[in-house]
Each structure stands twice: as structure tokens, then as C-alpha cells.
Amino acid sequence: MGRDLDSLKAPIIVLGAARSGTTLLAGTILSRHPRVAYLAEPSYIWRYGHAYRNHDVLLPQDATPPIKKSIRGQFARFMEQHPGCRFMEKTPGNCFRMPFVLEVFPDARIVHVLRDGRDVIVSAAQDWAGRGVPRHYPGQPPPARGIRLLGLILREQARLRDRVTDLRSLLELPAYASRLLGVLGRFALH
């Protein structure tokens, strides 16, 4: 792995329902701290070994030693590019797998964003209709809309070098094709 896993000591895990404000908190506010290394929505890392499941629920027993080692190793590789920083990530699906996340990172600091469910529904409906506040991707000038947003999403999805770390992760790539098709379908409707 190269780097000591101390770079992952007490990671900050931000979670909450989709459209609850996790991107605002983690991606726009907390990620600006100079000593925070932020990784936005690395769900493929959390789903390692379980990519073909049709749900996000993972239990502590799903965090086998090889799976824990792989997840921690992928995050440690990210931290090699951010020496001296505190690791922070946000993946909305983690709200369905907190026992699993805590099995991987028992010392994690959890920030759970709560938003009135009615507001979440309105925000999600506006987002799906193309009228919502666009997501902000760190390092990109906001707001990204239409074809530019699609390009950002496709570029992020195509980073195979980051996604393929061993044979298992290579064999899991087809599981993400349907998710990518769903994203493309949303853009075709607008």
C-alpha cells in the first residue's frame, strides 16, 4: 500500500438521504478546509465485493477481512495524494450500511445530515424534472448543467484506473453498467 494507514485514522463519514444537503455540507463547505481530503461518493469502493446486490444494505459480517483490506487500501491510495490531511467522504448509500461502515472504520466520525422529508421529496422531484439546484463537483465551476454535467459524470465513471484494483473489482465492472444507463436515460428525457 505504500502509505501508513494512519492517514485513515478517525475518518469523517458524511451521510444522509439523497437531496438532504450532504453535498452542500461535505462538498461545498467542509471540503474547503485545507487539511481535509474529500472524496465524493465513492460508492464503488464501499460496494466492493457486493456490486451485484440489488440493494445497499450491508451488515458487519459482510465486511470480511479481504473486503476491509481492499476498502481501506483504496482509501489509503487516495490519501497518498493528500499527505497531512484528514480523510472525509460522503456516500448517501452509507445510511443503509452503517454497521458495515463502522466495521471497516470503527473509529469513524459520523456526520448525519437530516432534512425534513417533505423538502427532500420536493428537491428530488425538481432534480428529476431538471429544475433542481445542480450538484456541485469539487474542482469544477458551479453550476454544471446539461451536457457539461453529463460529461463530468461520464468522466468520473470512466476512471477505470481508480476502480480496477484487482480481479474482483474488474469482474464487478458490469454491475455498474445499468447504473450508468440510468444516468444516461435521465439526460435523454430532458
VMD Tcl script that draws the C-alpha trace (Angstrom):
set ca {
  {0.00 0.00 0.00}
  {2.92 2.30 0.46}
  {1.48 4.72 2.97}
  {0.78 4.01 6.59}
  {-2.93 3.55 7.22}
  {-2.70 6.22 9.96}
  {-3.87 8.60 7.23}
  {-7.26 6.95 7.70}
  {-7.42 7.41 11.45}
  {-10.85 8.69 12.55}
  {-12.14 9.39 9.03}
  {-15.08 11.74 8.64}
  {-18.06 9.97 7.08}
  {-20.87 12.27 5.94}
  {-24.18 10.62 5.18}
  {-27.83 11.34 4.73}
  {-30.65 10.74 2.30}
  {-30.15 11.82 -1.30}
  {-31.00 15.54 -1.71}
  {-30.67 16.11 2.05}
  {-27.76 18.52 1.83}
  {-24.77 16.18 2.12}
  {-23.15 17.68 -0.98}
  {-23.62 21.20 0.37}
  {-22.12 20.29 3.73}
  {-19.30 17.98 2.63}
  {-18.52 19.08 -0.91}
  {-19.06 22.81 -0.66}
  {-18.34 23.71 2.97}
  {-16.19 21.15 4.84}
  {-14.04 20.17 1.82}
  {-12.69 23.72 1.66}
  {-10.74 23.23 4.86}
  {-7.07 22.99 3.83}
  {-6.47 19.89 5.96}
  {-9.40 17.87 4.66}
  {-9.03 15.45 1.76}
  {-12.53 14.92 0.39}
  {-13.67 12.03 -1.78}
  {-17.17 12.49 -3.19}
  {-19.45 9.46 -3.43}
  {-17.02 6.57 -3.87}
  {-19.88 4.06 -3.71}
  {-17.99 1.58 -5.89}
  {-15.38 1.34 -3.12}
  {-17.99 0.69 -0.44}
  {-19.76 -1.87 -2.66}
  {-16.53 -3.79 -3.34}
  {-17.32 -7.49 -3.16}
  {-21.06 -6.77 -3.24}
  {-21.56 -4.89 -6.52}
  {-24.13 -7.33 -7.86}
  {-26.51 -6.89 -4.95}
  {-29.67 -5.02 -5.86}
  {-29.62 -3.00 -2.63}
  {-27.18 -1.00 -0.50}
  {-27.74 -2.81 2.81}
  {-24.53 -4.31 4.16}
  {-24.04 -5.82 7.60}
  {-20.93 -6.18 9.76}
  {-20.45 -9.80 8.66}
  {-20.26 -8.56 5.03}
  {-17.01 -6.78 5.95}
  {-14.75 -9.80 5.60}
  {-11.02 -9.26 6.17}
  {-10.22 -9.16 2.41}
  {-13.06 -6.69 1.77}
  {-11.98 -4.45 4.68}
  {-8.39 -4.56 3.44}
  {-9.43 -3.60 -0.09}
  {-11.69 -0.74 1.01}
  {-9.10 0.68 3.38}
  {-6.40 0.19 0.74}
  {-8.33 2.14 -1.89}
  {-8.92 5.00 0.52}
  {-5.25 4.88 1.57}
  {-4.21 5.23 -2.09}
  {-6.40 8.32 -2.32}
  {-4.73 9.71 0.81}
  {-1.26 9.23 -0.71}
  {-2.15 12.20 -2.92}
  {-3.17 14.27 0.14}
  {-0.40 13.97 2.76}
  {-1.10 15.51 6.14}
  {-4.84 15.70 5.57}
  {-7.83 14.23 7.34}
  {-9.84 11.85 5.18}
  {-13.51 12.72 4.56}
  {-16.01 11.09 2.25}
  {-19.72 11.20 1.65}
  {-21.78 8.46 0.11}
  {-25.56 8.72 0.60}
  {-25.92 4.91 0.36}
  {-23.89 4.55 3.54}
  {-27.03 5.35 5.53}
  {-28.12 1.79 4.62}
  {-24.85 0.17 5.70}
  {-23.66 1.97 8.83}
  {-22.88 -1.26 10.74}
  {-20.71 -2.29 7.76}
  {-19.00 1.12 7.60}
  {-18.26 1.00 11.33}
  {-16.84 -2.49 10.93}
  {-14.41 -1.12 8.32}
  {-13.70 2.09 10.27}
  {-14.55 1.59 13.96}
  {-13.09 5.00 14.84}
  {-15.02 6.91 12.14}
  {-16.59 10.25 12.95}
  {-20.11 10.22 11.54}
  {-21.89 13.38 10.39}
  {-25.53 12.54 9.63}
  {-27.39 15.24 7.72}
  {-31.11 15.33 8.45}
  {-33.56 17.29 6.34}
  {-37.33 17.44 6.52}
  {-38.58 14.60 4.30}
  {-41.05 16.87 2.56}
  {-38.23 19.13 1.45}
  {-36.21 16.12 0.27}
  {-39.14 14.98 -1.88}
  {-39.62 18.44 -3.42}
  {-35.88 18.72 -4.11}
  {-35.74 15.23 -5.66}
  {-38.78 15.91 -7.85}
  {-37.26 19.18 -9.07}
  {-33.94 17.47 -9.69}
  {-35.54 14.70 -11.73}
  {-37.53 17.29 -13.71}
  {-34.31 19.18 -14.48}
  {-35.28 22.21 -12.40}
  {-33.33 21.43 -9.23}
  {-30.19 23.03 -7.93}
  {-27.37 21.35 -9.84}
  {-24.88 19.24 -7.93}
  {-21.51 20.84 -7.37}
  {-18.46 18.80 -8.21}
  {-15.31 19.92 -6.36}
  {-12.75 21.46 -8.67}
  {-15.38 22.42 -11.24}
  {-17.02 25.80 -11.58}
  {-20.64 25.59 -10.43}
  {-23.24 25.16 -11.66}
  {-22.87 22.28 -14.11}
  {-25.98 21.67 -16.20}
  {-26.96 19.65 -19.22}
  {-24.20 18.29 -21.39}
  {-21.43 19.64 -19.13}
  {-22.87 17.82 -16.12}
  {-23.22 14.66 -18.20}
  {-19.56 15.00 -19.23}
  {-18.49 15.32 -15.58}
  {-20.48 12.25 -14.60}
  {-19.16 10.17 -17.51}
  {-15.58 11.26 -16.82}
  {-15.97 10.22 -13.18}
  {-17.50 6.87 -14.14}
  {-14.77 6.17 -16.70}
  {-11.88 6.40 -14.25}
  {-11.19 2.68 -14.53}
  {-7.67 3.07 -13.25}
  {-9.14 4.01 -9.87}
  {-11.92 1.43 -9.99}
  {-9.96 -1.65 -11.06}
  {-7.56 -2.63 -8.30}
  {-7.72 -6.42 -8.56}
  {-9.52 -9.23 -10.40}
  {-12.64 -8.95 -8.23}
  {-13.07 -5.25 -8.98}
  {-12.59 -5.97 -12.70}
  {-15.29 -8.63 -12.59}
  {-17.63 -6.17 -10.82}
  {-17.48 -3.52 -13.57}
  {-20.51 -4.90 -15.50}
  {-22.65 -4.43 -12.37}
  {-22.31 -0.67 -12.82}
  {-23.46 -0.63 -16.45}
  {-27.15 -0.47 -15.51}
  {-26.47 2.48 -13.18}
  {-24.67 4.32 -15.98}
  {-27.54 3.57 -18.37}
  {-29.94 5.03 -15.81}
  {-27.94 8.27 -15.69}
  {-27.88 8.44 -19.48}
  {-31.63 7.78 -19.56}
  {-32.27 10.75 -17.28}
  {-30.42 13.03 -19.69}
  {-32.27 11.61 -22.70}
  {-35.58 12.59 -21.08}
  {-34.56 16.26 -20.75}
}
mol new
graphics top color blue
foreach p $ca { graphics top sphere $p radius 0.5 }
foreach p [lrange $ca 0 end-1] q [lrange $ca 1 end] { graphics top cylinder $p $q radius 0.2 }
display resetview
